[in-house]
Each structure stands twice: as C-alpha cells, then as structure tokens.
Amino acid sequence: MPELPEVETARRGIARHLQGRVIRRVVVRDRRLRWPVPRGLEQTLAGTRIDSVGRRGKYLLIATQPGTLIVHLGMSGSLRVLDAATPPGSHDHVDIVLDNGRFLRLRDPRRFGTILFTRGDPASHPLLKNLGPEPLTDEFDGACLFAVSRGRRVAIKSLLMNSRIVAGVGNIYANEALFAAQVHPLRAAGRIARPRYDLLAAAVKHVLTAAIAAGGTTLRDFTRDDGSPGYFRIELQVYDKAGEPCPRCGAPIRRVVSGQRATYYCPACQR
C-alpha cells in the first residue's frame, strides 16, 4: 500500500500538471472502487478549474471550484498524467481530461482505492476529521508522542501507525524510524521515556523526508506519476531484511508479525 512518501511523491508529480488547468470532462469506466465513484461527478466537474493539489495523511485532495476530490490509492492504485492518445487498460477506471488534451488516469487493479467528492471543508469529511497531526509539521514532535503514550500498553510501532495519533506513518517507515531511534518496535508505548520520544519523532521526520526525496519506495505496485519506481528501497535498513546483518551492529535482523503487519528489527540495537 502506498504510504505517506509515495502519496506525497504522487502529489508533487501530478500537481505541476493539474494546478490551474480546466477539467473538460471526466470518464468513469468502473465505479466499483472501495466506495463507488459518486454519481454525477462527470457533470459536477466538467468545465471547472483545478485550484490546488494537496495531501492529508495518505489522502490526495484535488481542490476545484465546486468542491474537493478526495483520492486514496488503496493497495495498488496509481495516478498518471498521460497524453490524449494513450488507450485505457483493463484496470484504468477513471480519467480526468484537461483543457490541454492530457488527462489524469487512475489505475487500480485491486479496486481498493477511492475517489470521493465533497463540497464542504475536506478537513471535516468523515475520512479526514479524526486524523492526527502531519508528521512533517511542527505539530508533531516528541512532546506530542510522549503525551499520548502515557498509560498505554500498546506496542510503540502500533501507536506510530495509528492515524489518529499521527497521520500517514505506514508500516515501512515505522520500522525504519524505530530502527533509527534504536527503539524496540514491541516495547509498550507507555514505558518509553520522553528523551527517547524526542529521538523517535526526529527519526520519523528524517526517514519520511529522505523517502520523499528518493521518490518513495517501490516494493511491488507503486510507481511515480511518470511510471518510474521510487528509489528509497535501496536505503532501507531493516524492512524486508530478515536474516540479514544489522547495518549498525551485524546481528541478524528479525521478523515478527505484530498487529497483523510484518515487523523488522535488530534484537541487539533496539531496546
């Protein structure tokens, strides 16, 4: 599933093609995504200008004059800006055709993605209103994490992946940030001291920033808006490296399943 760096990479890639353009028409070939593509979207958006392309957590927000498209890429979705002559494939479900003849295409083989529309403030939408602070803003820091962790027995990795605590830190980057901060992923969140939370918050910011700079991580489905892969995979320290030596101390990296997600860590370095 695309995580925050992949979604931010997609946002940056499509924004330069979309902002300020007028939508000529919308083509919906299959409404059967995670939630059905809204009926009447074609008529609502035709002839309107795209004002901005934003992001909240793992959701893309395409702001138009009548309202905002809320887009989630699900497990296998991707967005590409293509030339008019590009024929659709069997998994190409929605095209947003622009006034320059190009179009934004949503491809989603598993159909777990989402395209919704709201005329109100997107921050108040049910999918967004309960999200925690963005991890790359000043709202997110060690003090924030320390405060919400008090009295919690949940594993710190699960806390980091709770979108109500912090928006958009997915499995790959939770593993990597915990390794960078030398925190054991299964340690109870309430048993971690404030100085270590300062280190962990800084590690989250560093890992996410580096991943965005590398264009995200391509493990299976994700590609950037031009179809190229994300290159952060070559910088991964522990994720998907079970049995390999820890880059810090040489101990074999371990893999366990926690919260139904694969968790990778160094048993020697991470306490």
Helices and strands as residue ranges (DSSP letters): H 4-18, E 23-28, H 41-45, E 50-56, E 59-64, E 68-72, E 78-82, E 92-98, E 103-107, E 114-118, G 122-124, H 142-149, H 156-160, H 171-180, G 189-191, H 194-213, G 232-235, E 254-258, E 261-265
